[in-house]
Amino acid sequence: MIDHILAKAVAGERITAAEGHTLLASRQLLDLGQAADAVCRRKHPEPYRTYNIDRNINYTNICTAVCDFCAFYRSPKSADGYLLSRDLLLEKIAETVRLGGNQILLQGGLHPTLPLSWYEALLQDIRQHYPQVNVHGFSPPEIHHFTKLSRLPLRTVLERLRDAGLGSIPGGGAEILVDRVRRSITRGKVLTDDWLQVMRVWHQLGGHSSATMMFGHVETLAERIEHLERLRQLQDETGGFTAFIGWTMQPDHTALAHLPHASPADYLQTLAVARLYLDNFAHLQSSWVTQGLKIGQLAMLYGANDMGSLMIEENVVAQAGTVHFLTLEQIRAAITELGFVPRQRNVHYELVGREQERRAVEANRRGAAGATEASGTFVAAGTPDAFLS
């Protein structure tokens, strides 16, 4: 039964939800990996595998929603809440550019008072100072929240953000796109249909976005497949998703700390099934941020064709106690060890020029050397910032 399903997927035929569930429930991890790798190589016969250089800037941790899996957010009345100053935010982008980055991932909590004009002014400032940087910003929960605060239609909000400088939308806040799961682990946050509608309208406006899944908590295997099915259906409709990124929930220091960590095998199996199921997605990213270097590298043989981002800064996962930071040389070496050529890309998975890539490698090498000289030990550039008031 398993062999038939795998052969079907490798041949390029679409597998059903029931077949996807059978694969997730199976114990044939190596067979799944081989099939996912075969599909990946069919879609990507090129001799290279890619990575990106960007920075995850969380402009605020103040959030009106309550997510049991989140150790990052603070309530609006918390003394630990912050809103980054514009000068500090622009300096973070400047550092990203110096290290060869071409993008920022701009996300925050659901702030209760900031008007839409505040976000427009932020995007305009970024575009004025750094027109070469793509703003991959504002997840669907944030954008849905903007529509509630502004009392404006979704399309209007997205058009205004696009015109102010929003380049693409990250797939954050998807968790599991099944309302039973969402109601179990979040309060005050967008439900499934509205999450998908943000992406649908953005795609209709000509925009691109990524899709994500955070798994390994209260969902069933069938609900993981339902999540993938909702993404596959929307991709059939719009074609606007550039990539899928899946990762396991990090329960430490959260209200779900009683749950066990999902195993590396569970991560790899779910990644492989995603590659086989999401036949209309070109790109799948490895999640070394949650899995570490070795499993992140192994993911490249289980369906991923991209190592993800250098991620100069990451705060949300780090607050849950999972701290995996890689240097650019480690990311490139991990790709090389698998027999591929490492290549830097942009948000659209277009390769950057060789000279730009060379300058980025040199800049990161100098940054690592400078950190070592200054402190005696190298702390990767992703070390999370302290909370800023």
C-alpha positions as CSV (number, residue, x, y, z in Angstrom):
1,M,0.0,0.0,0.0
2,I,2.7,2.5,1.0
3,D,4.9,1.6,-2.0
4,H,1.9,2.2,-4.4
5,I,1.3,5.7,-2.9
6,L,5.0,6.6,-3.0
7,A,5.3,5.4,-6.6
8,K,2.3,7.5,-7.5
9,A,3.7,10.6,-6.0
10,V,7.2,10.1,-7.5
11,A,5.5,9.8,-10.9
12,G,3.9,13.2,-10.4
13,E,0.4,12.0,-9.7
14,R,-1.6,13.8,-7.0
15,I,-2.2,11.8,-3.8
16,T,-5.4,12.0,-1.9
17,A,-5.9,13.1,1.7
18,A,-6.5,9.5,2.8
19,E,-3.2,8.5,1.1
20,G,-1.4,11.4,2.8
21,H,-2.7,10.3,6.1
22,T,-1.5,6.7,5.4
23,L,2.0,8.1,4.7
24,L,2.0,10.2,7.9
25,A,0.9,7.2,10.0
26,S,3.5,4.8,8.4
27,R,6.8,3.8,10.0
28,Q,8.7,3.7,6.7
29,L,10.7,6.9,7.3
30,L,13.6,6.0,4.9
31,D,11.2,5.1,2.1
32,L,9.3,8.4,2.6
33,G,12.6,10.3,2.5
34,Q,13.8,8.6,-0.7
35,A,10.5,9.3,-2.4
36,A,10.5,13.0,-1.2
37,D,14.0,13.4,-2.4
38,A,13.1,11.9,-5.8
39,V,10.3,14.4,-6.2
40,C,12.5,17.2,-5.1
41,R,15.2,16.3,-7.6
42,R,12.6,16.0,-10.3
43,K,11.4,19.5,-9.5
44,H,14.9,20.9,-9.0
45,P,17.5,19.1,-11.2
46,E,19.8,22.1,-10.9
47,P,23.2,21.4,-9.2
48,Y,22.6,24.0,-6.5
49,R,20.6,24.4,-3.3
50,T,19.7,27.8,-2.0
51,Y,19.6,30.0,1.2
52,N,18.7,33.5,2.0
53,I,20.1,36.3,4.2
54,D,17.5,38.2,6.1
55,R,16.6,39.4,9.6
56,N,13.5,38.7,11.6
57,I,12.6,42.1,13.1
58,N,9.8,41.9,15.7
59,Y,8.7,45.5,15.8
60,T,6.6,44.9,18.9
61,N,5.9,42.0,21.4
62,I,2.6,43.6,22.6
63,C,-0.3,41.4,21.6
64,T,-4.0,41.2,22.3
65,A,-4.2,37.6,21.3
66,V,-3.3,34.7,23.7
67,C,-1.4,31.8,22.1
68,D,-0.6,29.0,24.5
69,F,2.5,28.0,22.4
70,C,4.0,31.5,22.4
71,A,6.7,32.6,25.0
72,F,7.3,35.9,23.1
73,Y,4.2,37.9,23.4
74,R,3.3,40.3,26.3
75,S,-0.1,41.7,27.2
76,P,-0.8,45.4,26.5
77,K,-0.4,46.1,30.2
78,S,2.8,44.2,30.7
79,A,5.9,46.1,31.8
80,D,8.0,43.9,29.4
81,G,6.1,45.1,26.4
82,Y,8.1,47.1,23.7
83,L,7.7,48.9,20.5
84,L,10.9,49.4,18.5
85,S,11.8,53.0,17.7
86,R,12.1,53.9,14.1
87,D,15.8,54.7,14.4
88,L,16.6,51.3,15.9
89,L,14.5,49.4,13.4
90,L,16.3,51.2,10.5
91,E,19.7,50.5,12.1
92,K,18.8,46.8,12.2
93,I,18.1,46.9,8.5
94,A,21.4,48.7,7.9
95,E,23.2,45.9,9.6
96,T,21.4,43.4,7.5
97,V,22.4,45.1,4.3
98,R,26.0,45.3,5.5
99,L,25.9,41.5,5.9
100,G,24.6,41.0,2.4
101,G,20.9,40.7,3.2
102,N,18.2,41.6,0.7
103,Q,15.1,41.2,2.9
104,I,13.7,41.7,6.3
105,L,11.0,39.6,7.9
106,L,8.9,42.2,9.7
107,Q,6.3,40.8,12.2
108,G,4.9,41.7,15.5
109,G,2.1,41.1,18.0
110,L,-1.5,42.3,17.5
111,H,-1.0,45.8,18.9
112,P,-4.2,47.2,20.2
113,T,-3.8,50.9,19.2
114,L,-1.4,51.4,16.2
115,P,-3.4,52.8,13.3
116,L,-3.0,51.6,9.7
117,S,-1.2,54.9,8.9
118,W,1.6,53.9,11.4
119,Y,2.3,50.8,9.4
120,E,2.2,52.7,6.1
121,A,4.6,55.3,7.4
122,L,6.9,52.5,8.6
123,L,7.0,50.9,5.2
124,Q,7.5,54.2,3.5
125,D,10.5,55.0,5.7
126,I,12.0,51.6,5.0
127,R,11.5,52.0,1.2
128,Q,13.0,55.5,1.3
129,H,16.2,54.5,3.1
130,Y,16.6,51.0,1.7
131,P,14.7,50.6,-1.6
132,Q,16.7,47.4,-2.4
133,V,15.4,45.5,0.6
134,N,12.2,43.5,0.3
135,V,9.8,43.8,3.2
136,H,8.4,40.3,3.9
137,G,6.0,41.5,6.4
138,F,2.8,41.3,8.5
139,S,1.4,37.8,8.8
140,P,-2.3,37.1,8.1
141,P,-3.2,37.4,11.8
142,E,-1.7,40.9,11.8
143,I,-3.4,42.0,8.6
144,H,-6.7,40.6,9.7
145,H,-6.2,42.6,12.9
146,F,-5.5,45.8,10.9
147,T,-8.9,45.4,9.1
148,K,-10.6,45.2,12.5
149,L,-8.9,48.3,13.9
150,S,-9.2,50.4,10.8
151,R,-12.7,49.1,9.9
152,L,-11.6,48.9,6.3
153,P,-12.1,46.1,3.8
154,L,-9.3,43.6,3.5
155,R,-8.5,44.5,-0.1
156,T,-8.2,48.2,0.8
157,V,-5.8,47.4,3.7
158,L,-3.7,45.2,1.4
159,E,-3.6,47.7,-1.4
160,R,-2.5,50.5,1.0
161,L,0.2,48.3,2.5
162,R,1.4,47.3,-1.0
163,D,1.5,50.9,-2.2
164,A,3.4,51.9,0.9
165,G,6.1,49.3,0.3
166,L,5.1,45.9,1.4
167,G,6.8,43.4,-0.9
168,S,5.5,39.9,0.3
169,I,3.6,38.3,3.1
170,P,5.0,35.6,5.4
171,G,2.9,32.6,6.3
172,G,3.2,33.1,10.0
173,G,0.2,32.5,12.3
174,A,-1.0,29.5,10.4
175,E,-0.1,27.0,13.1
176,I,-2.7,24.3,12.0
177,L,-5.4,25.5,9.6
178,V,-8.2,23.6,11.4
179,D,-10.5,25.6,13.6
180,R,-10.7,22.9,16.3
181,V,-7.0,23.2,16.8
182,R,-6.9,27.0,16.6
183,R,-9.6,27.4,19.2
184,S,-7.7,24.9,21.5
185,I,-4.4,26.8,21.5
186,T,-5.3,30.5,20.7
187,R,-7.8,33.1,21.8
188,G,-8.4,36.4,20.0
189,K,-6.7,35.3,16.8
190,V,-7.8,34.8,13.2
191,L,-9.4,31.5,12.2
192,T,-8.7,29.3,9.2
193,D,-11.0,30.8,6.5
194,D,-9.9,34.4,7.3
195,W,-6.2,33.4,7.3
196,L,-6.6,31.9,3.9
197,Q,-8.7,34.9,2.7
198,V,-5.8,37.3,3.5
199,M,-3.5,35.2,1.3
200,R,-6.2,34.8,-1.4
201,V,-6.7,38.5,-1.8
202,W,-3.0,39.3,-1.6
203,H,-2.4,36.8,-4.5
204,Q,-5.3,38.3,-6.4
205,L,-3.5,41.6,-6.2
206,G,-0.4,40.1,-7.7
207,G,1.4,39.5,-4.5
208,H,3.4,36.5,-3.3
209,S,3.6,34.8,0.1
210,S,5.0,31.8,1.9
211,A,3.0,29.2,3.7
212,T,3.8,27.6,7.0
213,M,2.8,24.9,9.4
214,M,3.6,24.5,13.1
215,F,2.9,21.0,14.2
216,G,3.6,18.6,17.0
217,H,1.1,19.8,19.7
218,V,-2.6,19.1,20.0
219,E,-3.3,18.3,16.3
220,T,-4.0,14.9,14.9
221,L,-2.3,13.4,11.9
222,A,-5.5,13.9,9.9
223,E,-5.5,17.6,10.8
224,R,-2.0,18.0,9.5
225,I,-3.2,16.6,6.2
226,E,-6.3,18.9,6.3
227,H,-3.8,21.8,6.7
228,L,-1.8,20.7,3.7
229,E,-5.0,20.2,1.7
230,R,-6.3,23.7,2.4
231,L,-2.9,25.1,1.2
232,R,-2.9,22.9,-1.9
233,Q,-6.4,24.0,-2.8
234,L,-5.5,27.7,-2.5
235,Q,-2.3,27.2,-4.5
236,D,-4.4,25.6,-7.2
237,E,-6.6,28.6,-7.2
238,T,-4.0,31.4,-7.1
239,G,-0.5,30.1,-7.5
240,G,0.7,32.8,-5.2
241,F,2.7,30.7,-2.6
242,T,6.4,30.7,-3.2
243,A,7.3,28.1,-0.6
244,F,6.2,25.9,2.3
245,I,8.0,25.9,5.7
246,G,7.1,23.5,8.4
247,W,8.5,23.3,11.9
248,T,7.7,21.7,15.2
249,M,6.3,23.6,18.2
250,Q,8.8,24.4,20.9
251,P,6.9,24.0,24.1
252,D,9.4,25.1,26.7
253,H,8.4,28.2,28.7
254,T,4.9,28.2,27.2
255,A,1.5,27.2,28.5
256,L,2.0,23.9,26.5
257,A,5.2,23.0,28.3
258,H,3.6,19.8,29.5
259,L,3.6,18.5,25.9
260,P,6.7,16.5,24.7
261,H,8.9,17.8,22.0
262,A,8.2,16.4,18.6
263,S,11.0,14.1,17.6
264,P,13.4,14.7,14.7
265,A,11.9,11.7,13.0
266,D,8.4,13.2,13.2
267,Y,9.8,16.4,11.7
268,L,11.5,14.6,8.8
269,Q,8.5,12.4,8.1
270,T,6.1,15.4,8.0
271,L,8.4,17.3,5.8
272,A,8.7,14.4,3.4
273,V,4.9,14.0,3.3
274,A,4.5,17.7,2.7
275,R,6.8,17.4,-0.4
276,L,4.8,14.5,-1.7
277,Y,1.4,16.1,-1.0
278,L,2.1,19.7,-2.0
279,D,2.6,18.9,-5.6
280,N,1.9,22.5,-6.7
281,F,4.6,24.0,-4.4
282,A,8.0,24.5,-6.0
283,H,10.0,25.2,-2.8
284,L,10.2,23.7,0.7
285,Q,12.5,25.1,3.3
286,S,14.5,23.3,6.0
287,S,13.8,24.4,9.6
288,W,17.3,24.3,11.1
289,V,16.2,27.0,13.5
290,T,14.1,24.5,15.4
291,Q,15.9,21.3,14.4
292,G,19.6,22.3,14.6
293,L,22.3,21.9,12.0
294,K,22.4,18.2,11.4
295,I,18.6,17.6,11.1
296,G,18.3,20.8,9.2
297,Q,20.9,19.4,6.8
298,L,19.2,16.0,6.6
299,A,16.0,17.8,5.7
300,M,17.6,18.6,2.3
301,L,17.4,14.8,1.6
302,Y,13.8,14.6,2.8
303,G,12.2,17.0,0.4
304,A,13.6,20.5,1.2
305,N,15.5,22.3,-1.6
306,D,16.3,25.4,0.5
307,M,18.2,25.8,3.8
308,G,16.1,28.8,4.7
309,S,17.6,32.0,6.0
310,L,20.8,32.9,7.8
311,M,18.3,34.7,10.1
312,I,20.6,37.4,11.5
313,E,18.0,37.9,14.3
314,E,15.3,35.6,15.7
315,N,13.3,36.3,18.8
316,V,10.1,34.2,18.9
317,V,11.6,30.7,18.9
318,A,14.5,31.8,21.0
319,Q,12.1,32.9,23.8
320,A,10.8,29.3,24.0
321,G,14.4,28.2,24.8
322,T,15.3,26.7,21.4
323,V,18.5,28.5,20.3
324,H,20.1,27.1,17.1
325,F,22.2,29.7,15.4
326,L,24.3,29.0,12.3
327,T,26.9,31.1,10.6
328,L,26.7,31.7,6.9
329,E,29.8,29.4,6.4
330,Q,28.0,26.6,8.3
331,I,24.9,26.9,6.1
332,R,27.0,26.9,2.9
333,A,29.1,24.0,4.2
334,A,26.0,22.0,5.0
335,I,24.8,22.4,1.4
336,T,28.3,21.6,0.0
337,E,28.6,18.4,2.0
338,L,25.5,17.1,0.3
339,G,27.1,17.5,-3.1
340,F,25.3,20.7,-4.1
341,V,26.6,24.2,-4.8
342,P,25.3,26.7,-2.3
343,R,23.7,29.8,-3.8
344,Q,22.1,32.9,-2.2
345,R,18.6,33.8,-3.4
346,N,15.9,36.4,-3.0
347,V,12.3,36.1,-1.8
348,H,11.2,34.9,-5.3
349,Y,13.9,32.2,-5.3
350,E,15.9,34.0,-7.9
351,L,19.7,33.7,-7.5
352,V,21.5,36.8,-6.6
353,G,24.6,37.7,-8.7
354,R,27.9,36.0,-8.0
355,E,29.6,39.2,-7.0
356,Q,26.8,40.1,-4.5
357,E,27.0,36.6,-3.1
358,R,30.8,36.8,-2.7
359,R,30.6,40.2,-0.9
360,A,28.0,38.7,1.5
361,V,30.3,35.8,2.3
362,E,33.2,38.1,3.0
363,A,31.1,40.5,5.1
364,N,29.8,37.6,7.2
365,R,33.4,36.3,7.6
366,R,34.6,39.7,8.8
367,G,31.6,40.0,11.1
368,A,32.4,36.6,12.7
369,A,36.1,37.5,13.0
370,G,35.3,40.8,14.6
371,A,32.9,39.2,17.1
372,T,35.6,36.7,18.1
373,E,38.3,39.4,18.5
374,A,36.0,41.6,20.6
375,S,34.7,39.0,23.0
376,G,37.0,36.0,22.8
377,T,34.1,33.8,21.6
378,F,31.9,34.1,18.6
379,V,28.2,34.6,19.3
380,A,26.2,34.2,16.2
381,A,24.4,37.2,14.8
382,G,21.0,35.7,15.6
383,T,21.4,36.1,19.4
384,P,18.0,37.5,20.4
385,D,17.8,41.1,21.6
386,A,16.8,41.9,25.2
387,F,13.3,43.4,25.4
388,L,13.3,47.0,24.5
389,S,11.1,49.5,26.1
